Amino acid sequence: MLPHPHNPKDNRLIEEMPSVETIKTVAEAMKQLGDPSRLRIFWLLCHCEECVINIAAATGMSSPAVSHHLKLLKDAGLIVSNRNGKEMYYRAADSDIVLKLHHTIEEVARISCPE
């Protein structure tokens, strides 16, 4: 309960406020997508599964730079990887936050998913 409520809804808002852990998860995801290179990589991986070399070619970046960004996106829980032989493939994680971020990016940028 707030010590000095100004509005009858104030206490309800406080009771329903997301947990610190939930906010940290969202903040970390948004922090990682605040970098234009990571945002482009994330958007690409929302539409396909790719290896580092193809991601590098698609984004015009070096493979080491892409690997660095992939690690940060993976640590934030935004992407996942799987190995096929010697090759590692990356794609967007299958989670509510990833789906919502993907849709938000496309709405804000006024782009649509490729067919």
Secondary structure, DSSP 4 states (H G I P E B T S, - for coil): --SS-SSTTHHHHHHHPPPHHHHHHHHHHHHHTTSHHHHHHHHHHTT--EEHHHHHHHHT--HHHHHHHHHHHHHTTSEEEEEETTEEEEEE--SHHHHHHHHHHHHHHT-----
